[in-house]
């Protein structure tokens, strides 16, 4: 008798979906390749999700919720605005997406071909920009272009690092330059 497989939860499928999205892109968000990845059958997928569009919608909703949660946690965190500025990368890495991999980049790539994902990414970008703007305003940096420059630099550095790795050197330099503007 073959060994009994552990029962998979919807969260197991969502984690596998984020990992597949980061590894391969949105074409991997299908029942059969995900079942192979998890070593199970498609029946398990359909036990938890009505169909593939439902699964994709739940992936998107999970990313939106995790992104909003990361922004809320960053807003609620203790410390001066300078410390919050130094920790901006935390709003780009919502918990519970995937172990490793560039989920942020994968979501942005998916947004180029799906209008619902594009709209969601735009809403998350607006919320993140508002957070960055609030930090900079608390530092007395009110130039309306600064939040876009800072956020764009963080996104770009993440892209250059492939969604992984250390961006701290260049981002520390950017933070130091912004803080020098505060003193000027």
Backbone as a printed PyTorch tensor [residue, N CA C, xyz], in Angstrom:
tensor([[[  0.8400,  -1.1700,   0.0000],
         [  0.0000,   0.0000,   0.0000],
         [  0.8920,   1.2430,   0.0000]],

        [[  0.6200,   2.2020,  -0.9130],
         [  1.4560,   3.4090,  -0.9720],
         [  1.2970,   4.2440,   0.3000]],

        [[  2.3460,   4.9960,   0.6470],
         [  2.2400,   5.8350,   1.8510],
         [  1.1420,   6.8840,   1.6850]],

        [[  0.4780,   7.1500,   2.7850],
         [ -0.6060,   8.1280,   2.7680],
         [ -0.0040,   9.5330,   2.6850]],

        [[ -0.4810,  10.3010,   1.7350],
         [ -0.0200,  11.6820,   1.5690],
         [ -0.7310,  12.5920,   2.5620]],

        [[ -0.0210,  13.5920,   3.0530],
         [ -0.7200,  14.5360,   3.9330],
         [ -1.7560,  15.3210,   3.1320]],

        [[ -2.8340,  15.6610,   3.7880],
         [ -3.8930,  16.4220,   3.1470],
         [ -3.4130,  17.8610,   2.9510]],

        [[ -3.5750,  18.3800,   1.7470],
         [ -3.1510,  19.7480,   1.4480],
         [ -4.2690,  20.7310,   1.7680]],

        [[ -3.8760,  21.8820,   2.2560],
         [ -4.8360,  22.9440,   2.5630],
         [ -4.8430,  23.9550,   1.4170]],

        [[ -5.8310,  24.8420,   1.3960],
         [ -5.8010,  25.9160,   0.3960],
         [ -4.5120,  26.7560,   0.5030]],

        [[ -4.0300,  26.9670,   1.7330],
         [ -2.7820,  27.7280,   1.9030],
         [ -1.5920,  27.0230,   1.2640]],

        [[ -1.5640,  25.6880,   1.3350],
         [ -0.4870,  24.9370,   0.6730],
         [ -0.5130,  25.2110,  -0.8300]],

        [[ -1.7100,  25.1960,  -1.3880],
         [ -1.8550,  25.4600,  -2.8270],
         [ -1.4710,  26.8970,  -3.1670]],

        [[ -1.8720,  27.8390,  -2.3190],
         [ -1.5270,  29.2450,  -2.5810],
         [ -0.0120,  29.4580,  -2.4990]],

        [[  0.6330,  28.8660,  -1.4870],
         [  2.1020,  28.9820,  -1.3970],
         [  2.7670,  28.3950,  -2.6370]],

        [[  2.2800,  27.2370,  -3.0660],
         [  2.8240,  26.6210,  -4.2770],
         [  2.5590,  27.5050,  -5.4890]],

        [[  1.3960,  28.1520,  -5.5040],
         [  1.0720,  29.0600,  -6.6030],
         [  2.0150,  30.2480,  -6.6490]],

        [[  2.3110,  30.8380,  -5.4900],
         [  3.2530,  31.9630,  -5.4630],
         [  4.6430,  31.5260,  -5.9010]],

        [[  5.0720,  30.3520,  -5.4460],
         [  6.3930,  29.8560,  -5.8490],
         [  6.4350,  29.6170,  -7.3580]],

        [[  5.3730,  29.0220,  -7.9020],
         [  5.3200,  28.7710,  -9.3460],
         [  5.2540,  30.0790, -10.1220]],

        [[  4.4940,  31.0280,  -9.6200],
         [  4.3970,  32.3420, -10.2660],
         [  5.7730,  32.9970, -10.3080]],

        [[  6.5020,  32.9450,  -9.1980],
         [  7.8360,  33.5450,  -9.1420],
         [  8.8240,  32.7980, -10.0380]],

        [[  8.6920,  31.4830, -10.1140],
         [  9.6230,  30.6760, -10.9080],
         [  9.3490,  30.7460, -12.4030]],

        [[  8.0600,  30.6820, -12.7730],
         [  7.6860,  30.4510, -14.1610],
         [  6.7930,  31.5230, -14.7580]],

        [[  6.0240,  32.1930, -13.9240],
         [  5.0900,  33.1900, -14.4230],
         [  3.6690,  32.6940, -14.3340]],

        [[  2.7160,  33.5140, -14.7660],
         [  1.3050,  33.1900, -14.5870],
         [  0.8360,  31.9450, -15.3460]],

        [[  1.5550,  31.5240, -16.3660],
         [  1.1540,  30.3030, -17.0700],
         [  1.2600,  29.0740, -16.1720]],

        [[  2.0380,  29.1720, -15.0870],
         [  2.1850,  28.0500, -14.1590],
         [  1.0100,  27.9370, -13.1970]],

        [[  0.1240,  28.9210, -13.1980],
         [ -1.0110,  28.9070, -12.2750],
         [ -2.1480,  28.0770, -12.8530]],

        [[ -1.8730,  26.7930, -13.0080],
         [ -2.8470,  25.8320, -13.5220],
         [ -2.8250,  24.5990, -12.6320]],

        [[ -3.9090,  23.8750, -12.6150],
         [ -4.0650,  22.7460, -11.7010],
         [ -3.0100,  21.6600, -11.9110]],

        [[ -2.8120,  21.2300, -13.1450],
         [ -1.9260,  20.0900, -13.3760],
         [ -0.4650,  20.3750, -13.0050]],

        [[  0.1420,  21.4930, -13.4760],
         [  1.5430,  21.7170, -13.0750],
         [  1.7070,  21.9370, -11.5720]],

        [[  0.7120,  22.5600, -10.9520],
         [  0.7930,  22.7590,  -9.5000],
         [  0.6590,  21.4280,  -8.7600]],

        [[ -0.2210,  20.5640,  -9.2320],
         [ -0.3680,  19.2420,  -8.6090],
         [  0.9370,  18.4580,  -8.7200]],

        [[  1.5730,  18.5140,  -9.8950],
         [  2.8690,  17.8400, -10.0520],
         [  3.8910,  18.4190,  -9.0790]],

        [[  3.9100,  19.7260,  -8.9690],
         [  4.8530,  20.4150,  -8.0740],
         [  4.6530,  19.9560,  -6.6220]],

        [[  3.3920,  19.7280,  -6.2500],
         [  3.0820,  19.3210,  -4.8770],
         [  3.0440,  17.8010,  -4.6940]],

        [[  3.2210,  17.0700,  -5.7730],
         [  3.2070,  15.6140,  -5.6820],
         [  1.8490,  15.0460,  -5.3260]],

        [[  0.8030,  15.6360,  -5.9050],
         [ -0.5570,  15.1880,  -5.6130],
         [ -1.3690,  15.1710,  -6.9020]],

        [[ -2.6530,  15.0330,  -6.7670],
         [ -3.5230,  14.9680,  -7.9400],
         [ -4.2600,  16.2930,  -8.1390]],

        [[ -4.7930,  16.4730,  -9.3330],
         [ -5.6140,  17.6510,  -9.6000],
         [ -6.8820,  17.6540,  -8.7600]],

        [[ -7.3230,  16.5010,  -8.3430],
         [ -8.5260,  16.4160,  -7.5220],
         [ -8.3970,  17.2320,  -6.2410]],

        [[ -7.2080,  17.2400,  -5.6680],
         [ -6.9660,  18.0350,  -4.4690],
         [ -7.1370,  19.5210,  -4.7670]],

        [[ -6.6490,  19.9260,  -5.9200],
         [ -6.8050,  21.3290,  -6.3390],
         [ -8.2910,  21.6830,  -6.4080]],

        [[ -9.0530,  20.8450,  -7.1150],
         [-10.4740,  21.1420,  -7.3190],
         [-11.3080,  20.9310,  -6.0550]],

        [[-10.7550,  20.2710,  -5.0590],
         [-11.4310,  20.1700,  -3.7740],
         [-11.4810,  21.5440,  -3.1030]],

        [[-10.4000,  22.3280,  -3.3050],
         [-10.2640,  23.6240,  -2.6380],
         [-10.6760,  24.8200,  -3.4930]],

        [[-10.6200,  24.6630,  -4.8100],
         [-10.8860,  25.7950,  -5.7070],
         [-11.8840,  25.3690,  -6.7680]],

        [[-12.8150,  26.2860,  -7.0700],
         [-13.8600,  25.9930,  -8.0570],
         [-13.2380,  25.6710,  -9.4140]],

        [[-12.2790,  26.4970,  -9.8160],
         [-11.6150,  26.3140, -11.1030],
         [-10.3260,  27.1460, -11.0850]],

        [[ -9.5900,  27.1350, -12.1740],
         [ -8.3280,  27.8760, -12.2480],
         [ -8.5520,  29.3800, -12.1030]],

        [[ -9.5600,  29.9810, -12.7580],
         [ -9.7850,  31.4140, -12.5120],
         [-10.0460,  31.7430, -11.0420]],

        [[-10.7550,  30.8680, -10.3400],
         [-10.9820,  31.0690,  -8.9110],
         [ -9.6450,  31.0360,  -8.1670]],

        [[ -8.7890,  30.0830,  -8.4910],
         [ -7.4720,  29.9850,  -7.8560],
         [ -6.6520,  31.2450,  -8.1250]],

        [[ -6.6320,  31.6750,  -9.3790],
         [ -5.8770,  32.8910,  -9.7160],
         [ -6.4210,  34.1020,  -8.9690]],

        [[ -7.7250,  34.1790,  -8.8510],
         [ -8.3370,  35.2720,  -8.1070],
         [ -7.9180,  35.2250,  -6.6370]],

        [[ -7.8720,  34.0250,  -6.0680],
         [ -7.4670,  33.9000,  -4.6610],
         [ -5.9870,  34.2370,  -4.4800]],

        [[ -5.1550,  33.8780,  -5.4530],
         [ -3.7270,  34.2730,  -5.4060],
         [ -3.6560,  35.7970,  -5.3580]],

        [[ -4.3880,  36.4440,  -6.2650],
         [ -4.3640,  37.9030,  -6.3380],
         [ -4.8890,  38.5240,  -5.0450]],

        [[ -6.0090,  38.0170,  -4.5330],
         [ -6.5820,  38.5610,  -3.2990],
         [ -5.6370,  38.3650,  -2.1150]],

        [[ -4.9550,  37.2390,  -2.0770],
         [ -3.9930,  36.9890,  -1.0040],
         [ -2.8400,  37.9950,  -1.0790]],

        [[ -2.3310,  38.2490,  -2.2890],
         [ -1.2400,  39.2070,  -2.4620],
         [ -1.6900,  40.6160,  -2.0510]],

        [[ -2.8960,  40.9950,  -2.4480],
         [ -3.4310,  42.3130,  -2.0740],
         [ -3.5180,  42.4270,  -0.5570]],

        [[ -4.1000,  41.4320,   0.0940],
         [ -4.2540,  41.4640,   1.5480],
         [ -2.8930,  41.4900,   2.2430]],

        [[ -1.9610,  40.6680,   1.7770],
         [ -0.6280,  40.6330,   2.3820],
         [  0.0980,  41.9590,   2.1770]],

        [[ -0.0850,  42.5720,   1.0260],
         [  0.5470,  43.8600,   0.7450],
         [ -0.0140,  44.9530,   1.6500]],

        [[ -1.3390,  44.9960,   1.7870],
         [ -1.9540,  45.9820,   2.6880],
         [ -1.5240,  45.7290,   4.1380]],

        [[ -1.4360,  44.4750,   4.5180],
         [ -1.0120,  44.1260,   5.8680],
         [  0.4290,  44.5750,   6.1210]],

        [[  1.3010,  44.4010,   5.1350],
         [  2.7020,  44.8300,   5.2750],
         [  2.7900,  46.3490,   5.4270]],

        [[  1.9780,  47.0720,   4.6980],
         [  1.9670,  48.5440,   4.8120],
         [  1.4530,  48.9390,   6.1950]],

        [[  0.3770,  48.3130,   6.6400],
         [ -0.1870,  48.6280,   7.9580],
         [  0.8200,  48.3220,   9.0670]],

        [[  1.5190,  47.1960,   8.9610],
         [  2.5200,  46.8480,   9.9720],
         [  3.6650,  47.8580,   9.9660]],

        [[  4.0730,  48.2790,   8.7810],
         [  5.1500,  49.2760,   8.6900],
         [  4.7020,  50.6020,   9.2910]],

        [[  3.4750,  50.9930,   9.0200],
         [  2.9410,  52.2450,   9.5950],
         [  2.8910,  52.1650,  11.1230]],

        [[  2.5290,  51.0100,  11.6430],
         [  2.3680,  50.8380,  13.0860],
         [  3.6900,  50.6010,  13.8170]],

        [[  4.7470,  50.3360,  13.0800],
         [  6.0180,  50.0150,  13.7310],
         [  6.5760,  51.2230,  14.4710]],

        [[  7.2640,  50.9150,  15.5360],
         [  7.8900,  51.9620,  16.3350],
         [  9.1490,  52.4630,  15.6340]],

        [[  9.5520,  53.6150,  16.0400],
         [ 10.8020,  54.1560,  15.5350],
         [ 10.5970,  55.4370,  14.7690]],

        [[ 11.6930,  56.1460,  14.6290],
         [ 11.6300,  57.4190,  13.9250],
         [ 11.4530,  57.2120,  12.4180]],

        [[ 11.0530,  58.2710,  11.7200],
         [ 10.8690,  58.1610,  10.2640],
         [ 12.1460,  57.7070,   9.5500]],

        [[ 13.3090,  58.0780,  10.0760],
         [ 14.5560,  57.6420,   9.4230],
         [ 14.6590,  56.1260,   9.4270]],

        [[ 14.2680,  55.4800,  10.5220],
         [ 14.3100,  54.0170,  10.6110],
         [ 13.2830,  53.4110,   9.6560]],

        [[ 12.1100,  54.0150,   9.5770],
         [ 11.0910,  53.5060,   8.6500],
         [ 11.5630,  53.6260,   7.2050]],

        [[ 12.2520,  54.6970,   6.9030],
         [ 12.7970,  54.8830,   5.5520],
         [ 13.8260,  53.8010,   5.2440]],

        [[ 14.6220,  53.4480,   6.2270],
         [ 15.6410,  52.4200,   6.0270],
         [ 15.0450,  51.0270,   5.8860]],

        [[ 13.7960,  50.8520,   6.2860],
         [ 13.1600,  49.5320,   6.2490],
         [ 12.0570,  49.4360,   5.1970]],

        [[ 12.1270,  50.2650,   4.1660],
         [ 11.0680,  50.2620,   3.1430],
         [ 10.9330,  48.9200,   2.4300]],

        [[ 12.0160,  48.1770,   2.3500],
         [ 11.9290,  46.9010,   1.6410],
         [ 10.8930,  45.9690,   2.2660]],

        [[ 10.5390,  46.1870,   3.5340],
         [  9.5490,  45.3290,   4.1830],
         [  8.1610,  45.4380,   3.5510]],

        [[  7.8490,  46.5690,   2.9380],
         [  6.5330,  46.6860,   2.2980],
         [  6.5160,  46.0260,   0.9200]],

        [[  7.6980,  45.6430,   0.4130],
         [  7.7560,  44.9580,  -0.8810],
         [  7.8120,  43.4400,  -0.7340]],

        [[  7.8660,  42.9470,   0.4780],
         [  7.9790,  41.5210,   0.7140],
         [  6.8980,  41.0390,   1.6710]],

        [[  5.6390,  41.0680,   1.2410],
         [  4.5800,  40.5910,   2.1420],
         [  4.8220,  39.1520,   2.5690]],

        [[  4.4850,  38.8710,   3.8110],
         [  4.6280,  37.5200,   4.3490],
         [  3.6680,  36.5660,   3.6510]],

        [[  4.0540,  35.3030,   3.6060],
         [  3.1470,  34.2540,   3.1690],
         [  3.0320,  34.0640,   1.6710]],

        [[  3.9030,  34.6890,   0.8920],
         [  3.8000,  34.5120,  -0.5560],
         [  4.5510,  33.2570,  -0.9930]],

        [[  5.8630,  33.3190,  -0.8980],
         [  6.6730,  32.1950,  -1.3460],
         [  7.9860,  32.2230,  -0.6120]],

        [[  8.5540,  31.0780,  -0.4700],
         [  9.8940,  31.0000,   0.0900],
         [ 10.8650,  31.3610,  -1.0250]],

        [[ 11.4690,  32.5350,  -0.9090],
         [ 12.3750,  32.9740,  -1.9590],
         [ 11.5970,  33.3460,  -3.2060]],

        [[ 12.3000,  33.6840,  -4.2420],
         [ 11.6470,  34.0280,  -5.4870],
         [ 11.1940,  35.4760,  -5.5160]],

        [[ 11.0090,  35.9610,  -6.6910],
         [ 10.6370,  37.3590,  -6.8890],
         [  9.1490,  37.4700,  -7.1570]],

        [[  8.3550,  37.3890,  -6.1120],
         [  6.9000,  37.4690,  -6.2600],
         [  6.5120,  38.8630,  -6.7400]],

        [[  7.1650,  39.8950,  -6.1990],
         [  6.8580,  41.2720,  -6.6150],
         [  7.0450,  41.4270,  -8.1250]],

        [[  8.1740,  40.9940,  -8.6320],
         [  8.4250,  41.0750, -10.0740],
         [  7.4530,  40.2240, -10.8730]],

        [[  7.1200,  39.0520, -10.3300],
         [  6.1800,  38.1640, -11.0130],
         [  4.7870,  38.7830, -11.0710]],

        [[  4.3770,  39.4340,  -9.9900],
         [  3.0710,  40.1040,  -9.9960],
         [  3.0580,  41.2190, -11.0400]],

        [[  4.1480,  41.9670, -11.1290],
         [  4.2350,  43.0520, -12.1060],
         [  4.2450,  42.5040, -13.5400]],

        [[  4.9140,  41.3830, -13.7370],
         [  4.9070,  40.7550, -15.0640],
         [  3.5040,  40.2600, -15.4070]],

        [[  2.8330,  39.6510, -14.4510],
         [  1.4610,  39.1720, -14.6560],
         [  0.5410,  40.3450, -14.9680]],

        [[  0.7780,  41.4820, -14.3170],
         [ -0.0640,  42.6710, -14.5250],
         [ -0.0100,  43.1680, -15.9680]],

        [[  1.0660,  42.8860, -16.6720],
         [  1.1810,  43.3370, -18.0650],
         [  0.2280,  42.5960, -19.0040]],

        [[ -0.2840,  41.4440, -18.5340],
         [ -1.1750,  40.6740, -19.4060],
         [ -2.5660,  40.4660, -18.8280]],

        [[ -2.8130,  40.9890, -17.6250],
         [ -4.1150,  40.7760, -16.9950],
         [ -4.6020,  42.0960, -16.4030]],

        [[ -5.7160,  42.6370, -16.9160],
         [ -6.1860,  43.9400, -16.4390],
         [ -6.5670,  43.9550, -14.9590]],

        [[ -7.0810,  42.8470, -14.4230],
         [ -7.4240,  42.8120, -12.9960],
         [ -6.1680,  42.8900, -12.1330]],

        [[ -5.1430,  42.1810, -12.5230],
         [ -3.8810,  42.2170, -11.7790],
         [ -3.2500,  43.5960, -11.9240]],

        [[ -3.3320,  44.1610, -13.1150],
         [ -2.7890,  45.5020, -13.3460],
         [ -3.4510,  46.5290, -12.4300]],

        [[ -4.7660,  46.4620, -12.3090],
         [ -5.4930,  47.3950, -11.4440],
         [ -5.1000,  47.1910,  -9.9810]],

        [[ -4.9290,  45.9380,  -9.5680],
         [ -4.5400,  45.6530,  -8.1840],
         [ -3.1310,  46.1700,  -7.8960]],

        [[ -2.2110,  45.9640,  -8.8220],
         [ -0.8480,  46.4500,  -8.6380],
         [ -0.8510,  47.9800,  -8.5520]],

        [[ -1.6630,  48.6240,  -9.3680],
         [ -1.7480,  50.0910,  -9.3220],
         [ -2.2740,  50.5640,  -7.9670]],

        [[ -3.2640,  49.8560,  -7.4170],
         [ -3.8010,  50.2360,  -6.0980],
         [ -2.7590,  50.0310,  -4.9960]],

        [[ -2.0140,  48.9430,  -5.0680],
         [ -0.9710,  48.6870,  -4.0640],
         [  0.1410,  49.7190,  -4.2150]],

        [[  0.5210,  50.0330,  -5.4480],
         [  1.5350,  51.0740,  -5.6600],
         [  1.0890,  52.3920,  -5.0390]],

        [[ -0.1780,  52.7520,  -5.2110],
         [ -0.6880,  54.0070,  -4.6450],
         [ -0.6190,  53.9900,  -3.1200]],

        [[ -0.9600,  52.8610,  -2.5030],
         [ -0.8960,  52.7580,  -1.0380],
         [  0.5500,  52.8210,  -0.5530]],

        [[  1.4390,  52.1560,  -1.2650],
         [  2.8530,  52.2040,  -0.8790],
         [  3.4240,  53.6110,  -1.0590]],

        [[  3.0520,  54.2540,  -2.1520],
         [  3.5250,  55.6310,  -2.3780],
         [  3.0190,  56.5770,  -1.2960]],

        [[  1.7970,  56.3920,  -0.8460],
         [  1.2640,  57.2240,   0.2340],
         [  2.0730,  57.0150,   1.5070]],

        [[  2.4480,  55.7710,   1.7830],
         [  3.2700,  55.4790,   2.9620],
         [  4.6390,  56.1590,   2.8480]],

        [[  5.2790,  56.0220,   1.7010],
         [  6.5890,  56.6570,   1.4940],
         [  6.4510,  58.1720,   1.6140]],

        [[  5.4020,  58.7240,   1.0390],
         [  5.1600,  60.1640,   1.1130],
         [  5.0130,  60.6210,   2.5610]],

        [[  4.2970,  59.8440,   3.3640],
         [  4.1180,  60.1890,   4.7790],
         [  5.4480,  60.1690,   5.5300]],

        [[  6.2820,  59.1860,   5.2480],
         [  7.6000,  59.1230,   5.8990],
         [  8.4180,  60.3530,   5.5270]],

        [[  8.4630,  60.6510,   4.2390],
         [  9.2700,  61.7890,   3.7940],
         [  8.7160,  63.1030,   4.3360]],

        [[  7.4120,  63.2310,   4.4020],
         [  6.8090,  64.4470,   4.9610],
         [  7.1930,  64.5960,   6.4380]],

        [[  7.2280,  63.4720,   7.1700],
         [  7.6350,  63.5140,   8.5750],
         [  9.0880,  63.9580,   8.7230]],

        [[  9.8610,  63.7520,   7.6780],
         [ 11.2600,  64.1910,   7.6700],
         [ 11.4030,  65.6140,   7.1330]],

        [[ 10.2890,  66.2190,   6.7490],
         [ 10.3230,  67.5680,   6.1970],
         [ 10.6750,  67.6240,   4.7220]],

        [[ 10.6000,  66.4760,   4.0630],
         [ 10.9150,  66.4020,   2.6230],
         [  9.5860,  66.3310,   1.8670]],

        [[  9.1340,  67.4630,   1.3720],
         [  7.7910,  67.5390,   0.8050],
         [  7.7660,  67.6710,  -0.7180]],

        [[  8.9020,  67.6040,  -1.3610],
         [  8.9130,  67.6290,  -2.8200],
         [  8.0510,  66.4650,  -3.3050]],

        [[  7.0100,  66.7190,  -4.0930],
         [  6.0780,  65.6530,  -4.4730],
         [  6.7030,  64.5540,  -5.3390]],

        [[  7.8740,  64.8090,  -5.9080],
         [  8.5210,  63.7790,  -6.7310],
         [  9.3530,  62.8110,  -5.9020]],

        [[  9.7450,  63.1920,  -4.6900],
         [ 10.6110,  62.3350,  -3.8770],
         [ 10.0110,  60.9520,  -3.5980]],

        [[  8.7270,  60.8560,  -3.2230],
         [  8.1880,  59.5040,  -2.9600],
         [  8.2870,  58.5850,  -4.1800]],

        [[  7.9930,  59.1140,  -5.3570],
         [  8.0830,  58.2950,  -6.5770],
         [  9.5260,  57.8880,  -6.8530]],

        [[ 10.4630,  58.8060,  -6.6180],
         [ 11.8730,  58.4880,  -6.8290],
         [ 12.3420,  57.3920,  -5.8690]],

        [[ 11.9630,  57.5280,  -4.6090],
         [ 12.3800,  56.5440,  -3.6080],
         [ 11.7380,  55.1820,  -3.8970]],

        [[ 10.4370,  55.1810,  -4.1190],
         [  9.7370,  53.9190,  -4.3860],
         [ 10.2620,  53.2770,  -5.6660]],

        [[ 10.4460,  54.0900,  -6.6930],
         [ 10.9930,  53.5670,  -7.9440],
         [ 12.3860,  52.9850,  -7.7600]],

        [[ 13.1920,  53.6340,  -6.9400],
         [ 14.5420,  53.1090,  -6.6750],
         [ 14.4640,  51.7630,  -5.9620]],

        [[ 13.5640,  51.6430,  -4.9910],
         [ 13.4180,  50.3650,  -4.3030],
         [ 12.9490,  49.2700,  -5.2530]],

        [[ 11.9690,  49.5770,  -6.0900],
         [ 11.5000,  48.5840,  -7.0570],
         [ 12.6090,  48.2160,  -8.0300]],

        [[ 13.3120,  49.2230,  -8.5150],
         [ 14.3950,  48.9740,  -9.4700],
         [ 15.5270,  48.1570,  -8.8710]],

        [[ 15.8910,  48.4610,  -7.6300],
         [ 16.9510,  47.6900,  -6.9840],
         [ 16.5180,  46.2450,  -6.7810]],

        [[ 15.2500,  46.0480,  -6.4580],
         [ 14.7320,  44.6990,  -6.3130],
         [ 14.8240,  43.9500,  -7.6430]],

        [[ 14.4810,  44.6440,  -8.7130],
         [ 14.5480,  44.0320, -10.0510],
         [ 15.9850,  43.6870, -10.4250]],

        [[ 16.9000,  44.5990, -10.1370],
         [ 18.3100,  44.3430, -10.4460],
         [ 18.8540,  43.1490,  -9.6770]],

        [[ 18.3370,  42.9590,  -8.4730],
         [ 18.7780,  41.8320,  -7.6560],
         [ 17.9770,  40.5640,  -7.9640]],

        [[ 17.0790,  40.6250,  -8.9240],
         [ 16.2630,  39.4640,  -9.2590],
         [ 15.2730,  39.1110,  -8.1780]],

        [[ 14.9100,  40.1110,  -7.3630],
         [ 13.9510,  39.8620,  -6.2980],
         [ 14.5730,  39.2700,  -5.0570]],

        [[ 15.8510,  38.9730,  -5.1250],
         [ 16.5440,  38.3860,  -3.9860],
         [ 17.8320,  39.1540,  -3.7810]],

        [[ 18.5280,  38.8050,  -2.7270],
         [ 19.8410,  39.3920,  -2.5190],
         [ 19.7800,  40.7000,  -1.7680]],

        [[ 20.9390,  41.2430,  -1.5560],
         [ 21.0700,  42.4550,  -0.7550],
         [ 21.0540,  43.6910,  -1.6390]],

        [[ 20.1990,  44.6070,  -1.3130],
         [ 20.1340,  45.9040,  -1.9710],
         [ 20.6190,  46.9850,  -1.0310]],

        [[ 21.1280,  46.5900,   0.1230],
         [ 21.3530,  47.5460,   1.1930],
         [ 22.3660,  48.6150,   0.8500]],

        [[ 23.4110,  48.3220,   0.0860],
         [ 24.4270,  49.3220,  -0.2160],
         [ 23.8690,  50.5130,  -0.9580]],

        [[ 23.2570,  50.2740,  -2.0970],
         [ 22.7190,  51.3670,  -2.9050],
         [ 21.5430,  52.0490,  -2.2030]],

        [[ 20.7160,  51.2690,  -1.5290],
         [ 19.5690,  51.8590,  -0.8530],
         [ 20.0040,  52.6640,   0.3650]],

        [[ 21.0520,  52.2160,   1.0370],
         [ 21.5930,  53.0050,   2.1500],
         [ 22.1270,  54.3290,   1.6430]],

        [[ 22.7540,  54.3140,   0.4760],
         [ 23.2640,  55.5510,  -0.1200],
         [ 22.1080,  56.4900,  -0.4460]],

        [[ 21.0340,  55.9580,  -1.0110],
         [ 19.8600,  56.7750,  -1.3190],
         [ 19.2690,  57.3600,  -0.0390]],

        [[ 19.1360,  56.5260,   0.9770],
         [ 18.5880,  57.0150,   2.2540],
         [ 19.4730,  58.1110,   2.8320]],

        [[ 20.7830,  57.9030,   2.8000],
         [ 21.7020,  58.9390,   3.3120],
         [ 21.5780,  60.2330,   2.5320]],

        [[ 21.4110,  60.1360,   1.2180],
         [ 21.2640,  61.3360,   0.3900],
         [ 19.9670,  62.0780,   0.7480]],

        [[ 18.8860,  61.3370,   0.9540],
         [ 17.6220,  61.9710,   1.3350],
         [ 17.7350,  62.6450,   2.7080]],

        [[ 18.3730,  61.9600,   3.6290],
         [ 18.5240,  62.5360,   4.9580],
         [ 19.4340,  63.7730,   4.9320]],

        [[ 20.3980,  63.7770,   4.0290],
         [ 21.2500,  64.9710,   3.8810],
         [ 20.4140,  66.1420,   3.3690]],

        [[ 19.4290,  65.8550,   2.5140],
         [ 18.5350,  66.9140,   2.0460],
         [ 17.7270,  67.5040,   3.2050]],

        [[ 17.3940,  66.6470,   4.1520],
         [ 16.6340,  67.1150,   5.3080],
         [ 17.4520,  68.1560,   6.0870]],

        [[ 18.7490,  67.9410,   6.1640],
         [ 19.6250,  68.8360,   6.9310],
         [ 20.0130,  70.0790,   6.1330]],

        [[ 19.8070,  70.0470,   4.8120],
         [ 20.2470,  71.1700,   3.9730],
         [ 19.3250,  72.3590,   4.0900]]])
